[in-house]
Amino acid sequence: MEPIGNALNRVVKDPNFLARHEKMREEIMENEVVQQFLAEHANELTKAIVDRGLGKLYEYTTASHNCDKCSSLTNCQNIMNGFEPKLLLKHGQIDVEYLKCPSRLIEEDRRMVSRMIESMHMPKEVMEAQLHDVDFGEEADDSRIVVIEAAKDFLKKLDETGEVPSRGLYIYGSFGIGKSFILGALANELATRRVKTVAVYVPEFLREMKQSIQDQTLNDKIDFVKKAPVLILDDFGAESISAWTRDEVLGTILQHRMAEQLPTFFTSNFSFSELENHLAHSSRGDEEKVKAGRIMERIQAVSKAIKLSGNNRRQK
């Protein structure tokens, strides 16, 4: 077998190899960033250092930069998926370090935004809503504009002060007119501002609370909801009320949020007066107006009522 040293010498002396090597060197040296790098370190670089660093320079010039050679993060062409090389001089030698590419930064930002929203039994389409997708419809009244402007005003106060306003919205109106969709869109706007929102579909949540007594997770779940920086209670009043769910679950959550001045958003088919009547009558037929009044006091402390009108979009 031929010694490897002899084989290498023969390859290196091959005219074709030398021509390809020189052509590759020329292409590397013509790269604008390489030229800039060599100029910046002209006092530190020698021909020997540059020759030894050709491999690193080649690694840099053949890589994708600013995702220009990659159709997606999944199809990243670089050695390290989602990272692009940057030239540097390290211990007197040319080297590269890998930094996150724009696609990876966007993906990480998207994941962080998604972690800013916790959903409990909420429809996927609601939690993916965006304010610019809200359909203003052809209704004669401008209630939809009023609601959207109120949501934008909440965001404006947050942007101006850097603090989350202490009072949310109580949006009420008939079925299927987009109340939940608007608040889902608001939750996504808050997520881009790194404000965490917990969105809860109330009827299913209260059923879960009854089951949580058995598995001893009740207090943890109530604490999670009541301490949310921003809370959305969707379809409030649709549940069959009991004294326990009203006073021990909803009352506990709303009392904490009122005391801590944490904003709460509601959607409901009931106006305030209708909701108070609903809360006063339990599934057993008891009437407790005083306790219902206490719940209403807390709701009004953490939210402002706005009526939304329109046609039922679910029937279209």
Beta strands, then each sheet from edge to edge (+ up, - down):
strand 1: 83-90
strand 2: 93-100
strand 3: 117-120
strand 4: 168-172
strand 5: 197-201
strand 6: 230-234
strand 7: 264-268
strand 8: 303-307
sheet 1: 1+ 2-
sheet 2: 3+ 5+ 6+ 7+ 4+ 8+
end
